[in-house]
Amino acid sequence: MIEKTARTTPSRYAHQRTHFDEQIVYPILDEALFATISYSEDNQPFSIPQSFVRVGDYLYFHGSIGSHFMRTLADGRPVCISVMLADELVVAKTAFHHSVNYRSVVLFSKGEVIEDRDLKYDAFKALTEKIVPNSWDYLKPMSKKEVDKTIAVRFHIQEASAKVRQGPPGHEEDEKDLPIWTGLIPIKPLRQKPIPDEEGKRWELPEHLVGH
């Protein structure tokens, strides 16, 4: 259950654009490939981009057990995690009214290390399937040693909100007849045709990558 708090309620457009509904928050998290994790260490702020996956009511991150960043997340300190999907540039008749159509999520949480090997394995599988869909069974199976050399940290999705802006540009009444083009410029990222490296050139493109 997502809770509405003062930290997750923006000061502008709180009623028009802000959502606390899992049906809006979760699809944004599922579509986004990367999140930015912000935290403080020794009174110094840090903000690190990282791949992630949502499984149920948790976000999962993974990295090397030797990573200072991952060990920092694992100590339970408070963090702020944010994602943004930019959909379109909004072109108005004035620069003042230019905008962006976007979907974003901000959440506050604390990290929890996944000790259970099966749960950690499942999190790796979920992340792999998110980054390259239908690839897990095609790949060489992940070994126990590889699982043990990797740390997984999860964050409960509880204190969170989504903010969404969609639609055409806004105009002042005295601007409507100005002979200036207005509209939207789509900027959504697209998966393009895979490019093999020298080793990859030896093998046929697998079915799960056809059409990318």
Residue frames as a rotation matrix with the C-alpha (Angstrom) as fourth column:
MET 1
0.576 0.817 0.000 0.00
0.817 -0.576 0.000 0.00
0.000 0.000 -1.000 0.00
ILE 2
-0.402 -0.710 0.579 1.49
0.694 -0.648 -0.314 3.32
0.598 0.275 0.753 -1.08
GLU 3
0.212 0.410 -0.887 1.28
0.915 -0.401 0.034 6.03
-0.342 -0.819 -0.460 1.56
LYS 4
0.417 -0.012 0.909 0.88
0.466 -0.855 -0.225 9.73
0.780 0.518 -0.351 0.82
THR 5
0.243 -0.405 -0.881 3.32
0.913 -0.211 0.349 11.81
-0.327 -0.890 0.318 2.85
ALA 6
0.770 -0.024 -0.638 4.58
-0.038 -0.999 -0.008 15.39
-0.637 0.031 -0.770 2.90
ARG 7
-0.234 -0.966 -0.110 7.81
-0.268 -0.045 0.962 14.25
-0.935 0.254 -0.248 1.21
THR 8
-0.720 -0.030 0.693 6.01
0.554 0.577 0.601 12.65
-0.418 0.816 -0.398 -1.71
THR 9
0.447 0.889 0.100 3.56
0.826 -0.368 -0.427 15.51
-0.342 0.274 -0.899 -2.25
PRO 10
-0.474 -0.702 0.531 4.96
0.853 -0.515 0.080 18.13
0.217 0.491 0.843 -4.65
SER 11
-0.518 0.219 -0.827 4.41
0.373 -0.812 -0.449 21.84
-0.770 -0.540 0.339 -4.07
ARG 12
-0.485 0.334 -0.808 3.18
-0.746 -0.640 0.183 22.45
-0.456 0.692 0.560 -7.65
TYR 13
-0.174 0.554 -0.814 0.40
-0.828 0.365 0.425 20.64
0.533 0.748 0.395 -9.55
ALA 14
-0.847 -0.204 0.491 -0.18
-0.491 0.657 -0.572 18.38
-0.206 -0.725 -0.657 -6.56
HIS 15
-0.092 0.913 0.397 -3.79
-0.285 0.358 -0.889 17.71
-0.954 -0.195 0.227 -7.51
GLN 16
0.599 0.391 -0.699 -3.54
-0.732 -0.086 -0.676 17.75
-0.324 0.916 0.235 -11.31
ARG 17
0.351 -0.581 -0.734 -0.43
-0.710 0.346 -0.614 15.63
0.611 0.736 -0.291 -11.87
THR 18
-0.615 -0.668 0.418 0.39
-0.767 0.386 -0.513 13.68
0.182 -0.636 -0.750 -8.71
HIS 19
0.441 0.727 -0.526 -0.75
-0.578 0.678 0.453 10.09
0.687 0.105 0.719 -8.15
PHE 20
-0.371 -0.501 0.782 -0.41
-0.918 0.325 -0.227 7.66
-0.140 -0.802 -0.581 -5.26
ASP 21
0.673 0.718 0.176 -2.11
-0.639 0.685 -0.351 4.75
-0.372 0.124 0.920 -7.04
GLU 22
-0.130 -0.732 0.669 -0.10
-0.165 0.682 0.713 1.55
-0.978 -0.017 -0.210 -7.58
GLN 23
0.433 0.376 0.819 -1.80
0.679 0.461 -0.571 1.18
-0.592 0.804 -0.056 -10.98
ILE 24
0.977 -0.169 0.130 0.01
-0.042 -0.753 -0.657 4.33
0.209 0.636 -0.743 -12.09
VAL 25
0.481 -0.837 0.261 3.25
-0.798 -0.295 0.525 4.07
-0.363 -0.461 -0.810 -10.07
TYR 26
0.212 -0.433 0.876 4.08
-0.068 0.888 0.456 0.45
-0.975 -0.156 0.159 -10.86
PRO 27
0.754 0.062 0.654 3.83
0.606 0.318 -0.729 0.60
-0.253 0.946 0.202 -14.69
ILE 28
0.852 -0.514 0.097 6.23
-0.438 -0.803 -0.405 3.57
0.286 0.302 -0.909 -14.71
LEU 29
0.223 -0.786 0.576 8.72
-0.778 0.213 0.591 1.60
-0.587 -0.580 -0.564 -12.61
ASP 30
0.365 -0.031 0.931 8.30
0.260 0.963 -0.070 -1.42
-0.894 0.267 0.359 -14.88
GLU 31
0.920 0.012 0.393 8.97
0.390 -0.160 -0.907 0.56
0.052 0.987 -0.152 -18.05
ALA 32
0.722 -0.681 0.125 11.97
-0.683 -0.730 -0.033 2.48
0.113 -0.061 -0.992 -16.75
LEU 33
0.647 -0.565 -0.511 15.30
0.278 0.800 -0.532 0.65
0.710 0.202 0.675 -17.19
PHE 34
-0.433 -0.884 -0.174 17.28
0.608 -0.145 -0.780 2.88
0.665 -0.444 0.601 -14.84
ALA 35
0.803 0.581 -0.134 16.72
0.477 -0.491 0.729 4.69
0.358 -0.650 -0.671 -11.56
THR 36
-0.139 -0.818 0.559 18.78
-0.070 -0.555 -0.829 7.27
0.988 -0.155 0.020 -9.69
ILE 37
0.529 0.218 -0.820 19.54
0.739 0.357 0.571 6.52
0.417 -0.908 0.028 -6.05
SER 38
0.051 -0.463 0.885 20.37
-0.188 -0.874 -0.447 9.52
0.981 -0.143 -0.132 -3.87
TYR 39
0.738 0.097 -0.668 21.81
0.593 0.378 0.711 9.28
0.321 -0.921 0.222 -0.37
SER 40
0.642 -0.533 0.552 24.20
-0.583 -0.806 -0.102 10.99
0.499 -0.256 -0.828 2.01
GLU 41
0.668 -0.530 -0.522 27.50
0.667 0.737 0.105 9.71
0.329 -0.418 0.847 3.37
ASP 42
-0.227 -0.754 -0.616 29.64
0.936 -0.343 0.074 11.72
-0.267 -0.560 0.784 5.81
ASN 43
0.179 0.457 -0.871 27.48
0.269 -0.875 -0.404 14.78
-0.946 -0.162 -0.280 5.07
GLN 44
-0.727 -0.414 -0.548 28.28
-0.438 -0.335 0.834 14.46
-0.529 0.846 0.062 1.36
PRO 45
0.370 0.927 0.061 25.36
-0.502 0.255 -0.826 13.92
-0.782 0.275 0.560 -1.06
PHE 46
-0.843 -0.528 0.103 25.64
-0.212 0.502 0.838 11.24
-0.494 0.685 -0.535 -3.76
SER 47
0.334 0.924 -0.184 23.33
-0.598 0.058 -0.799 10.43
-0.728 0.377 0.572 -6.68
ILE 48
-0.709 -0.689 0.152 24.01
-0.423 0.588 0.690 7.21
-0.565 0.425 -0.708 -8.62
PRO 49
0.182 0.754 -0.631 22.15
-0.983 0.155 -0.099 5.84
0.023 0.638 0.769 -11.69
GLN 50
-0.769 -0.389 0.507 21.53
-0.465 0.885 -0.027 2.10
-0.438 -0.257 -0.861 -11.61
SER 51
-0.478 0.628 -0.614 19.53
-0.416 0.454 0.788 -0.59
0.774 0.632 0.044 -13.39
PHE 52
-0.775 0.312 0.550 16.74
-0.508 0.210 -0.835 -2.12
-0.375 -0.927 -0.004 -11.32
VAL 53
-0.642 0.670 -0.374 13.65
0.027 0.507 0.862 -4.27
0.766 0.543 -0.343 -11.41
ARG 54
-0.357 0.629 0.690 10.35
-0.934 -0.253 -0.252 -4.24
0.016 -0.735 0.678 -9.54
VAL 55
-0.631 0.282 -0.722 9.09
0.124 0.956 0.264 -7.52
0.765 0.077 -0.639 -8.12
GLY 56
0.061 0.748 -0.660 5.86
0.939 0.181 0.292 -7.14
0.338 -0.638 -0.692 -6.20
ASP 57
0.933 0.353 0.074 6.11
0.290 -0.856 0.428 -4.25
0.214 -0.377 -0.901 -3.75
TYR 58
0.485 -0.837 -0.254 9.92
0.223 -0.163 0.961 -4.01
-0.846 -0.523 0.108 -3.88
LEU 59
0.840 -0.432 -0.328 12.62
-0.487 -0.334 -0.807 -2.54
0.239 0.838 -0.491 -6.08
TYR 60
0.757 -0.611 0.232 15.71
0.392 0.708 0.587 -4.74
-0.523 -0.353 0.775 -6.47
PHE 61
0.705 -0.666 -0.243 19.24
-0.682 -0.543 -0.490 -3.54
0.194 0.511 -0.837 -7.21
HIS 62
0.877 -0.456 0.156 22.34
0.360 0.835 0.416 -5.68
-0.320 -0.309 0.896 -7.57
GLY 63
0.671 -0.740 -0.047 26.10
-0.602 -0.507 -0.617 -5.29
0.432 0.442 -0.786 -7.89
SER 64
0.025 -0.774 -0.632 29.44
0.095 0.631 -0.770 -6.72
0.995 -0.041 0.090 -6.86
ILE 65
0.753 0.187 -0.631 29.96
0.606 0.177 0.776 -7.60
0.257 -0.966 0.020 -3.20
GLY 66
-0.230 -0.921 -0.315 33.10
0.959 -0.269 0.086 -5.45
-0.164 -0.282 0.945 -3.47
SER 67
-0.184 0.230 0.956 31.12
0.525 -0.799 0.293 -2.36
0.831 0.556 0.026 -4.48
HIS 68
-0.929 -0.157 -0.334 31.30
0.367 -0.494 -0.788 0.41
-0.041 -0.855 0.516 -1.89
PHE 69
-0.690 0.723 0.036 28.10
-0.648 -0.640 0.413 1.83
0.322 0.261 0.910 -3.35
MET 70
0.042 0.745 -0.665 26.18
-0.174 0.661 0.730 -1.42
0.984 0.085 0.157 -2.84
ARG 71
-0.406 -0.242 -0.881 27.56
0.767 0.434 -0.473 -1.92
0.497 -0.868 0.010 0.66
THR 72
-0.997 0.065 0.044 26.44
-0.078 -0.887 -0.456 1.61
0.009 -0.458 0.889 1.48
LEU 73
-0.312 0.943 -0.116 22.91
-0.700 -0.146 0.699 0.90
0.642 0.299 0.706 0.30
ALA 74
-0.043 0.267 -0.963 22.91
0.207 0.945 0.253 -2.30
0.977 -0.188 -0.096 2.34
ASP 75
-0.848 -0.407 -0.340 23.42
0.382 -0.023 -0.924 -0.55
0.368 -0.913 0.175 5.69
GLY 76
-0.129 0.929 -0.347 19.80
0.989 0.147 0.024 0.59
0.073 -0.340 -0.937 5.90
ARG 77
-0.751 -0.153 -0.643 20.34
0.290 -0.951 -0.112 4.33
-0.594 -0.270 0.758 5.53
PRO 78
0.343 0.931 -0.124 17.45
0.299 -0.233 -0.925 6.38
-0.891 0.280 -0.358 4.05
VAL 79
-0.809 -0.537 0.239 17.58
0.377 -0.161 0.912 6.93
-0.451 0.828 0.333 0.30
CYS 80
0.183 0.813 -0.553 15.54
-0.392 -0.455 -0.799 8.70
-0.902 0.363 0.236 -2.33
ILE 81
-0.631 -0.312 0.710 14.98
0.442 0.608 0.659 6.80
-0.638 0.730 -0.246 -5.58
SER 82
0.130 0.671 -0.730 13.68
-0.390 -0.642 -0.660 8.51
-0.912 0.370 0.178 -8.71
VAL 83
-0.531 -0.214 0.820 12.87
0.668 0.489 0.561 7.52
-0.521 0.846 -0.117 -12.29
MET 84
-0.019 0.550 -0.835 11.67
-0.377 -0.777 -0.504 9.61
-0.926 0.306 0.222 -15.22
LEU 85
-0.285 0.045 0.957 10.28
0.820 0.529 0.219 8.64
-0.497 0.847 -0.188 -18.62
ALA 86
-0.430 0.097 -0.898 10.37
-0.310 -0.950 0.046 11.57
-0.848 0.298 0.438 -21.06
ASP 87
0.021 0.587 0.809 7.72
0.630 0.621 -0.467 11.05
-0.777 0.519 -0.357 -23.75
GLU 88
0.313 0.180 0.932 7.46
0.898 -0.375 -0.229 14.27
0.308 0.909 -0.279 -25.77
LEU 89
-0.825 -0.454 -0.336 8.84
0.508 -0.857 -0.088 17.79
-0.248 -0.243 0.938 -25.98
VAL 90
0.257 0.966 -0.041 5.95
0.911 -0.256 -0.323 20.23
-0.323 0.046 -0.945 -25.71
VAL 91
-0.776 -0.571 0.269 6.43
0.630 -0.683 0.369 23.15
-0.027 0.456 0.890 -28.10
ALA 92
0.218 0.865 -0.452 4.32
0.800 -0.423 -0.425 26.21
-0.559 -0.269 -0.784 -27.37
LYS 93
0.670 0.099 0.736 4.06
0.595 -0.664 -0.453 29.67
0.443 0.741 -0.504 -28.93
THR 94
0.596 -0.527 0.606 6.34
-0.638 -0.769 -0.040 31.10
0.487 -0.362 -0.795 -26.23
ALA 95
-0.328 -0.809 -0.487 9.43
-0.158 0.555 -0.817 29.69
0.931 -0.191 -0.310 -24.54
PHE 96
-0.595 0.138 0.791 7.69
-0.797 -0.225 -0.560 30.29
0.100 -0.964 0.244 -21.22
HIS 97
0.351 0.865 0.359 5.07
-0.853 0.453 -0.257 27.65
-0.385 -0.216 0.897 -22.04
HIS 98
0.009 -0.430 -0.903 7.45
-0.613 0.711 -0.344 25.05
0.790 0.556 -0.257 -23.49
SER 99
0.292 0.125 0.948 7.29
-0.899 0.375 0.227 21.88
-0.327 -0.918 0.222 -21.44
VAL 100
-0.755 -0.471 -0.456 7.84
-0.573 0.813 0.109 18.11
0.319 0.344 -0.883 -21.45
ASN 101
0.546 0.836 -0.054 5.32
-0.742 0.513 0.432 15.30
0.389 -0.195 0.900 -21.36
TYR 102
-0.542 -0.824 -0.165 6.73
-0.536 0.490 -0.688 12.88
0.647 -0.284 -0.707 -18.82
ARG 103
0.760 0.611 -0.222 5.98
-0.174 0.520 0.836 10.19
0.626 -0.597 0.501 -16.25
SER 104
-0.332 -0.928 0.172 8.07
-0.389 -0.031 -0.921 10.06
0.860 -0.372 -0.350 -13.10
VAL 105
0.740 0.454 -0.497 8.21
0.271 0.476 0.837 8.34
0.616 -0.754 0.229 -9.72
VAL 106
-0.286 -0.774 0.565 9.93
-0.537 -0.358 -0.763 9.43
0.793 -0.522 -0.313 -6.51
LEU 107
0.733 0.523 -0.435 10.12
0.066 0.582 0.810 7.16
0.678 -0.622 0.392 -3.49
PHE 108
-0.034 -0.685 0.728 11.78
-0.893 -0.306 -0.330 7.13
0.449 -0.661 -0.601 -0.09
SER 109
0.887 0.304 -0.346 12.93
-0.171 0.915 0.365 3.90
0.428 -0.265 0.864 1.48
LYS 110
0.210 -0.842 0.496 15.72
-0.907 0.022 0.420 1.98
-0.365 -0.538 -0.760 3.25
GLY 111
-0.020 -0.316 -0.949 17.73
-0.787 0.590 -0.180 -0.91
0.616 0.743 -0.261 1.82
GLU 112
0.515 0.169 0.840 17.41
-0.662 0.701 0.265 -4.53
-0.544 -0.693 0.473 2.88
VAL 113
-0.496 -0.776 -0.390 20.08
-0.864 0.395 0.313 -7.08
-0.089 0.492 -0.866 1.90
ILE 114
0.667 0.675 -0.316 18.74
-0.716 0.698 -0.020 -10.28
0.207 0.239 0.949 0.34
GLU 115
-0.250 -0.768 0.589 20.42
-0.878 0.436 0.196 -13.17
-0.408 -0.468 -0.784 2.13
ASP 116
0.314 0.456 0.833 18.29
-0.103 0.888 -0.447 -15.99
-0.944 0.055 0.326 0.73
ARG 117
-0.698 -0.716 -0.019 20.11
-0.110 0.081 0.991 -17.38
-0.707 0.694 -0.135 -2.33
ASP 118
-0.452 0.594 0.665 16.92
0.863 0.480 0.158 -18.47
-0.225 0.646 -0.730 -4.12
LEU 119
0.605 0.692 -0.393 15.34
0.598 -0.721 -0.350 -15.04
-0.526 -0.023 -0.850 -3.69
LYS 120
0.062 -0.682 -0.728 18.52
-0.310 -0.707 0.636 -13.37
-0.949 0.186 -0.255 -4.90
TYR 121
-0.797 -0.324 0.510 18.66
0.295 0.527 0.797 -15.71
-0.527 0.785 -0.325 -7.90
ASP 122
0.027 0.908 0.418 15.04
0.971 0.075 -0.225 -14.90
-0.236 0.412 -0.880 -8.76
ALA 123
0.601 0.141 -0.787 15.83
0.156 -0.986 -0.057 -11.17
-0.784 -0.088 -0.615 -8.54
PHE 124
-0.480 -0.832 -0.278 18.73
-0.250 -0.174 0.952 -11.59
-0.841 0.527 -0.125 -10.98
LYS 125
-0.651 0.308 0.694 16.46
0.703 0.588 0.399 -13.47
-0.285 0.748 -0.599 -13.35
ALA 126
0.433 0.892 -0.131 13.77
0.797 -0.447 -0.407 -10.79
-0.421 0.072 -0.904 -13.14
LEU 127
0.325 -0.388 -0.863 16.29
-0.199 -0.920 0.339 -8.02
-0.925 0.062 -0.376 -13.84
THR 128
-0.747 -0.639 0.184 17.80
-0.009 0.286 0.958 -9.91
-0.665 0.714 -0.219 -16.77
GLU 129
-0.368 0.705 0.606 14.38
0.908 0.414 0.068 -10.54
-0.203 0.575 -0.793 -18.28
LYS 130
0.596 0.560 -0.575 13.53
0.454 -0.826 -0.334 -6.85
-0.662 -0.062 -0.747 -17.90
ILE 131
-0.015 -0.703 -0.711 16.72
-0.402 -0.647 0.648 -5.62
-0.916 0.295 -0.273 -19.60
VAL 132
-0.707 -0.183 -0.684 16.68
-0.704 0.280 0.653 -8.27
0.072 0.942 -0.327 -22.38
PRO 133
0.156 0.890 0.429 13.25
-0.882 0.321 -0.345 -9.98
-0.445 -0.325 0.835 -22.43
ASN 134
0.930 0.367 0.023 13.11
-0.338 0.878 -0.339 -13.76
-0.145 0.308 0.940 -22.91
SER 135
0.346 -0.885 -0.311 16.90
-0.631 0.026 -0.776 -14.12
0.695 0.464 -0.549 -22.64
TRP 136
0.187 -0.344 0.920 17.33
-0.954 0.158 0.253 -15.95
-0.233 -0.926 -0.299 -19.31
ASP 137
0.642 0.128 0.756 16.84
-0.137 0.989 -0.051 -19.48
-0.754 -0.071 0.653 -20.60
TYR 138
0.944 -0.331 0.017 19.03
0.048 0.085 -0.995 -18.75
0.328 0.940 0.096 -23.65
LEU 139
0.368 -0.846 0.386 22.04
-0.787 -0.505 -0.355 -17.73
0.495 -0.173 -0.851 -21.53
LYS 140
-0.359 -0.585 -0.727 24.57
0.120 0.743 -0.658 -19.93
0.925 -0.324 -0.197 -19.77
PRO 141
0.618 0.682 -0.392 23.02
0.455 0.097 0.885 -20.71
0.642 -0.725 -0.250 -16.36
MET 142
0.312 -0.455 0.834 24.16
-0.654 -0.739 -0.158 -18.50
0.689 -0.496 -0.529 -13.49
SER 143
-0.113 -0.466 -0.878 26.50
0.311 0.822 -0.476 -20.42
0.944 -0.327 0.052 -11.17
LYS 144
0.711 0.302 -0.636 26.40
0.666 0.003 0.746 -20.56
0.227 -0.953 -0.199 -7.38
LYS 145
-0.233 -0.894 -0.382 29.77
0.927 -0.322 0.190 -18.77
-0.293 -0.310 0.904 -7.35
GLU 146
-0.690 0.021 0.723 28.39
0.418 -0.805 0.422 -15.93
0.591 0.593 0.547 -9.46
VAL 147
0.426 0.900 0.095 25.37
0.330 -0.252 0.909 -15.59
0.842 -0.356 -0.405 -7.17
ASP 148
0.585 -0.238 -0.775 27.62
0.806 0.061 0.589 -15.48
-0.093 -0.969 0.227 -4.11
LYS 149
-0.523 -0.853 0.000 29.85
0.838 -0.514 0.181 -12.80
-0.154 0.095 0.984 -5.68
THR 150
-0.575 0.427 0.697 26.86
0.191 -0.759 0.623 -10.51
0.795 0.491 0.355 -6.16
ILE 151
-0.849 0.344 -0.401 24.92
0.361 -0.177 -0.916 -8.53
-0.386 -0.922 0.026 -3.57
ALA 152
-0.401 0.807 0.434 21.21
0.500 -0.204 0.842 -7.79
0.768 0.554 -0.321 -3.95
VAL 153
-0.904 0.165 -0.394 19.48
0.258 -0.524 -0.812 -4.99
-0.340 -0.836 0.432 -2.06
ARG 154
-0.359 0.848 0.390 15.76
0.743 0.008 0.669 -4.32
0.564 0.530 -0.633 -2.15
PHE 155
-0.994 0.104 -0.014 13.64
-0.083 -0.857 -0.509 -1.31
-0.065 -0.505 0.861 -1.21
HIS 156
-0.410 0.912 0.012 10.03
0.807 0.369 -0.461 -1.43
-0.425 -0.179 -0.887 -0.13
ILE 157
-0.785 0.270 0.558 7.69
0.224 -0.716 0.661 0.67
0.578 0.644 0.501 -2.30
GLN 158
-0.142 0.732 -0.666 5.60
0.990 0.111 -0.090 2.35
0.008 -0.672 -0.741 0.36
GLU 159
0.275 0.158 -0.948 6.35
0.311 -0.948 -0.068 6.08
-0.910 -0.276 -0.310 0.56
ALA 160
-0.746 -0.502 0.438 6.12
0.516 -0.019 0.857 7.00
-0.422 0.865 0.273 -3.11
SER 161
0.308 0.843 -0.442 4.28
0.045 -0.477 -0.878 9.10
-0.950 0.250 -0.185 -5.67
ALA 162
-0.299 -0.299 0.906 4.06
0.922 0.152 0.355 9.47
-0.244 0.942 0.231 -9.43
LYS 163
-0.003 0.296 -0.955 3.91
-0.082 -0.952 -0.295 12.75
-0.997 0.077 0.028 -11.28
VAL 164
-0.306 0.033 0.951 2.62
0.845 0.468 0.256 12.81
-0.437 0.883 -0.171 -14.85
ARG 165
-0.126 0.290 -0.949 2.32
-0.359 -0.905 -0.229 15.54
-0.925 0.312 0.218 -17.48
GLN 166
-0.592 0.032 0.805 0.60
0.686 0.543 0.483 14.63
-0.422 0.839 -0.344 -20.76
GLY 167
0.462 0.887 0.022 -1.15
0.725 -0.363 -0.586 16.70
-0.511 0.287 -0.810 -23.41
PRO 168
0.354 -0.262 0.898 -0.67
0.768 -0.466 -0.439 19.68
0.534 0.845 0.036 -25.69
PRO 169
-0.753 -0.656 -0.053 1.02
0.591 -0.639 -0.492 22.98
0.289 -0.402 0.869 -24.85
GLY 170
0.177 0.777 -0.604 -0.81
0.882 -0.397 -0.253 25.67
-0.436 -0.488 -0.756 -22.95
HIS 171
-0.513 -0.277 0.812 -1.44
0.680 -0.709 0.188 29.12
0.524 0.649 0.552 -24.36
GLU 172
-0.671 0.340 -0.659 -2.50
0.258 -0.725 -0.638 32.51
-0.695 -0.598 0.399 -23.08
GLU 173
0.325 0.926 0.193 -5.67
0.577 -0.033 -0.816 33.91
-0.749 0.376 -0.545 -24.64
ASP 174
0.701 -0.051 -0.712 -3.76
-0.398 -0.856 -0.330 36.63
-0.592 0.514 -0.620 -26.52
GLU 175
-0.389 -0.921 -0.010 -1.36
-0.586 0.238 0.775 34.09
-0.711 0.307 -0.632 -28.06
LYS 176
0.039 0.456 0.889 -3.80
0.202 0.868 -0.454 31.84
-0.979 0.197 -0.058 -29.91
ASP 177
0.915 0.379 0.136 -3.76
0.216 -0.177 -0.960 33.77
-0.340 0.908 -0.244 -33.20
LEU 178
0.249 -0.901 -0.356 0.03
-0.706 -0.421 0.570 34.16
-0.663 0.110 -0.740 -33.36
PRO 179
0.821 0.075 -0.566 1.38
-0.520 0.510 -0.686 32.46
0.237 0.857 0.457 -36.56
ILE 180
-0.288 -0.914 0.286 3.69
-0.951 0.238 -0.197 30.17
0.112 -0.329 -0.938 -34.60
TRP 181
0.054 0.263 -0.963 3.70
-0.320 0.918 0.233 26.36
0.946 0.295 0.134 -34.90
THR 182
-0.193 -0.079 0.978 2.86
-0.976 0.116 -0.184 24.40
-0.099 -0.990 -0.099 -31.77
GLY 183
0.625 0.452 -0.637 2.72
-0.523 0.848 0.089 20.71
0.580 0.278 0.766 -31.00
LEU 184
0.721 -0.319 0.615 4.62
-0.404 0.528 0.747 17.72
-0.563 -0.787 0.252 -29.67
ILE 185
0.185 -0.738 -0.649 8.00
-0.831 0.235 -0.504 16.21
0.525 0.633 -0.569 -30.59
PRO 186
0.977 0.209 -0.032 8.15
-0.164 0.846 0.508 12.51
0.133 -0.491 0.861 -29.55
ILE 187
0.103 -0.990 0.096 11.42
-0.870 -0.137 -0.474 11.54
0.483 -0.035 -0.875 -27.84
LYS 188
0.763 0.226 0.605 10.69
-0.542 0.734 0.410 8.05
-0.352 -0.641 0.682 -26.53
PRO 189
-0.351 -0.936 -0.020 13.72
-0.834 0.302 0.462 5.72
-0.427 0.179 -0.886 -26.64
LEU 190
0.755 0.558 -0.345 13.51
-0.656 0.647 -0.389 2.74
0.006 0.520 0.854 -29.01
ARG 191
0.157 -0.674 0.722 15.34
-0.134 0.710 0.692 -0.58
-0.979 -0.205 0.021 -28.97
GLN 192
0.411 -0.092 -0.907 17.17
-0.892 -0.246 -0.379 -0.82
-0.188 0.965 -0.183 -32.29
LYS 193
0.847 -0.078 -0.526 18.68
-0.203 0.867 -0.455 -3.68
0.492 0.492 0.718 -34.25
PRO 194
0.811 -0.565 0.154 21.30
0.011 0.277 0.961 -5.57
-0.585 -0.777 0.231 -32.18
ILE 195
0.616 -0.716 -0.328 24.95
-0.675 -0.264 -0.689 -5.08
0.407 0.646 -0.646 -33.22
PRO 196
0.949 -0.242 -0.202 27.12
0.301 0.886 0.354 -8.20
0.093 -0.396 0.913 -32.72
ASP 197
0.436 -0.899 -0.036 30.68
-0.719 -0.372 0.587 -8.07
-0.541 -0.230 -0.809 -31.48
GLU 198
-0.268 -0.616 -0.741 33.36
-0.938 0.343 0.054 -10.24
0.221 0.709 -0.669 -33.12
GLU 199
-0.943 -0.032 0.330 32.31
-0.157 0.919 -0.361 -13.30
-0.292 -0.393 -0.872 -31.09
GLY 200
-0.158 0.986 0.056 28.61
-0.160 0.030 -0.987 -12.64
-0.974 -0.165 0.153 -31.72
LYS 201
0.027 0.120 -0.992 29.17
-0.963 -0.262 -0.058 -12.61
-0.267 0.958 0.109 -35.50
ARG 202
-0.886 -0.430 -0.173 29.81
-0.459 0.868 0.192 -16.37
0.068 0.250 -0.966 -35.33
TRP 203
-0.790 0.610 0.071 26.24
0.492 0.698 -0.521 -17.12
-0.367 -0.377 -0.851 -34.29
GLU 204
-0.456 0.738 0.497 22.77
0.521 -0.232 0.822 -16.54
0.722 0.634 -0.279 -35.62
LEU 205
-0.734 0.272 0.623 20.73
-0.546 -0.781 -0.302 -13.83
0.404 -0.562 0.722 -33.93
PRO 206
-0.916 0.384 -0.113 18.53
0.386 0.769 -0.510 -15.61
-0.109 -0.511 -0.853 -31.34
GLU 207
-0.290 0.905 0.310 14.78
0.761 0.022 0.648 -15.49
0.580 0.424 -0.696 -31.65
HIS 208
0.370 0.519 -0.770 14.29
0.905 -0.388 0.173 -13.27
-0.209 -0.761 -0.614 -28.58
LEU 209
-0.304 -0.540 -0.785 16.42
0.292 -0.837 0.463 -10.54
-0.907 -0.089 0.412 -30.19
VAL 210
-0.735 0.132 0.665 14.76
0.668 -0.019 0.744 -10.64
0.111 0.991 -0.074 -33.61
GLY 211
0.253 0.877 0.410 12.69
0.765 -0.440 0.470 -7.52
0.592 0.194 -0.782 -34.11
HIS 212
0.405 -0.184 -0.896 14.66
0.711 -0.552 0.435 -5.37
-0.575 -0.813 -0.092 -31.65
